[in-house]
Amino acid sequence: MICRHCAFDNPPDAAVCGQCHRPLEIRCPACGHGVTMAAKFCSECGAAQGGTSAATEGSAATEARQSAPIAYTPAHLTERILAEQAALKSRSAGSGERKTISVLFADMAGSTALIQGLDPEEVRHLIDPVLALMMEAVHHYEGYVAKSLGDGILALFGAPIAHEDHPQRALYAALRMQDAMRQYADRLRLEQGIPLQIRVGIHTGEVVVRSIRTDSLHTDYDPVGQTIHIASRMEGIAIPGSIVVSESTYRLTDGYLAFRPLGVTPVKGMSEPQQAFEVLGLGPLRTRLQVAASRGLVPFVGRRPELEQLQRALQQACAGQGQVVGVVGEPGVGKSRLFYEFTLESEKTCQVLETFSVSHGKAFAYRPLIELLHAYLQFGSQEDERRRREVITGKVLTLDRALEDCLPYLFYLLGLAEPNSPLAQMDAGLRRSRTFDALWRVLQRESVKQPLQLVFEDLQWLDAETQVFLEYLRTRVDTQRILLLVNYRPEFRHDWEHSPCYTQLRLEPLGQQETAELLDVLLGRNASLVELKPRILAQTGGNPFFIEEVVQTLVEEQSLRGSAGHYCLEQTPADLHIPTTVQGVLSARIDRLPAAQKTLLQTLAVIGKDFTWSLVNRVVEQPQDLLRQGLARLQAGEFIFEHPAFPDIEYTFKHGLTQQVAYGTLLLEQRRQLHERTAQAMEMLFEDSIEQHCSELAWHYSHSDNRQKAVEYLQCAGHQAAQRSANQEAIAHLERALELLNGLPESAQRDHDELALQVVLGPIYMANLGYAAPEVEGTYSRALTLARRLGEAPQLFSVLVGLRRFYNLRGEFRRAQEV
């Protein structure tokens, strides 16, 4: 039985939800009226309730099949979801993966009161169209409707189909369903006098996505923390006709959409109330660069050679030798920022028209071309269709009256054609060809008046129709005063290399000196930041976007105090947390890997940021030729680098953040197993020099289920750290060992191991914290208790000597004599 509050799937006879502990509300499947658990018939419509007859059971089974996701998920999404399931099974033995996703709840507001007194068939005719429009909006943005909840739905964005912009997709889907609902409700109100509204709640958080049942397309998932519950709570506080989101979703989408803060709301099971925000509509921003600009762009560093190459291409284009320049690089490396900085200068000598693709834009044919025309025509936001047709006509005919025959095709492309336009009946291929020709003629004529710079961003998300036009355009610019600039990620494929007017620039991460300059600009030069900056560099690998987002996260976590460029370190973070924005980018990229490569990447992430061929060969259970092939493909995809070394080949992750994200997708049980396998492989590989690898072995065993081994190597690592006076490191190792020991069953061996740790810890505490520290006295007192319990003279003598020295240092000579 599905809980209407949190969507948890409870056993059929449950009275209270096992997830949120609310009473389960049972509804008649025929009319939706509330019924008691013992009822055999509905008191509203008289329909038989579950379990009364074989016929009823058959009907319920049929209804269950019809309400399964496979019944309402479009075929193209079903195919992708099943492909993802096959990959999930192959890489994780069906146990699942951890994902950060956006959860959407939507339902009809006040449906119980609305359907009272209506015939069951009328109820279905009322509710089914509402569910259909909700699902259509979700599927339009490639979300997944996980459950149908009678008069509402639960949808997931970001799983099982991965998307880096899943929070935006969830919100765009919510806006789409509200728009569709208003149109449906207006018609229903006029025809039947029935007012209908829906409410939507969205939250972004972590879940464990498990198996997808191929017969029904049901996905099993476990919320991490309160993910599903918070989304349900957001829906619960939404007024009819509104969309309410949590703070986590708001932070990720602010600027892309406009919001109104609603204050805080209590959420059952959470100690602190949660911030809530109402969605007002689309915001002014569309791209990540625009979002960064709204926060304030940091000064531009590096990229001088690339700027010079772009400048040479512009000079050639201005001389009538049109050029195409493609800038390729990984997400966040600065492709858009490069174009932005170049355009600041180029717009002084030529007209610049810019457009872009978005990850959910493949479903919108010609969207980048429409955006390009909007930029060219400079439409006002309040102009109606008639006024827009006048603007286009005036602009084109002023440019050249010979272009008048282009107008119908431009009108049609922009959705401004008259209802009876003959273009609607024209053959699609012929219409496309003539539309391309019309757009080209306008652009070409504009370039005669002044040089023209066309910018197309993010070709990896280009829809098929616009891609055809881009190919059409590329083959015609070489004799025109046109510079065509495009950028894309490495996965985008084309065959432009042999074109004489094409130049490709490979944008690499910033070098060490440039990264240091950027960090100085972002953070400042306060002495407290000296140790933090190398950590950020190591984690981000010189990726500017990653660097900025990590710094922003540290500010939000209050690890940094001050203002941009003038920060000081308030508290040293134990770990650099992965910003959700960066996690989305990297997760989507990792999820696009074939199953075998993703599994290998996850295993490598457990082994560590740096690793050798010999170690990987022992940990990964694959034939050597397949393993070498897999490593080569991960290198080609720029996930890892190879460093030739002697006597063994070494590898490293390109970014520490990539390693963390790949590691984070694994379930805890999978991590523990891989950590132990890695540690066992290291013990065999480094059998003759095991002492040199105590810290690494301690790390792996302490994250496995083998606590005894973990304690052994943590003690070794702590002792080694103490010998080189790295007291803080020694304390961390030894305290972790004590923590793990406490989880083992009581025994003489456990006491013996703890005594050995306490004896080593005492002097280290004294040196690091001072002889008056309570930790010192507590350690010696505990050691004395253990030594007496064990009755072993050498250990007891050692403890007594240490305790006597401790009291002497504190000036408590009488107590020292007593010892």
Secondary structure, 3 states (H helix, E strand, C coil): CECCCCCCECCCCCCECCCCCCECCEECCCCCCEECCCCCECCCCCCECCCCCHHHHHHHHHHHHHHCHHHHCCHHHHHHHHHHHHHHHHHHCCCCEEEEEEEEEEEECCHHHHHCCCCHHHHHHHHHHHHHHHHHHHHHCCCEEEEECCCEEEEEECCCCCCCCHHHHHHHHHHHHHHHHHHHHHHHHHHHCCCCCEEEEEEEEEEEEEEECCCCCCEEEEECCCHHHHHHHHHHHCCCCCEEEEHHHHHHHECCEEEEEEEEECCCCCCCCEEEEEEEEECCCCCHHHHHHHHCCCCCCCCHHHHHHHHHHHHHHHCCCCEEEEEECCCCCCHHHHHHHHHHHHCCCCEEEEEECCCCHHHCCCHHHHHHHHHHHCCCCCCCHHHHHHHHHHHHHHHCHHHHHHHHHHHHHCCCCCCCCHHHHCCHHHHHHHHHHHHHHHHHHHHHHCCEEEEEECHHHCCHHHHHHHHHHHCCHHHCCEEEEEEECCCCCCCCCCCCCEEEEECCCCCHHHHHHHHHHHHCCCHHHCCHHHHHHHHHCCCHHHHHHHHHHHHHCCCEEEECCEEEECCCCCCCCCCHHHHHHHHHHHHCCCHHHHHHHHHHHHHCCEEEHHHHHHHCCCCHHHHHHHHHHHHHCCCEEEECCCCCCEEEECCHHHHHHHHHCCCHHHHHHHHHHHHHHHHHHCHHHHHHHHHHHHHHHHCCCCHHHHHHHHHHHHHHHHHCCCHHHHHHHHHHHHHHHCCCCCCHHHHHHHHHHHHHHHHHHHHHHCCCCHHHHHHHHHHHHHHHHHCCHHHHHHHHHHHHHHHHHCCCHHHHHHC
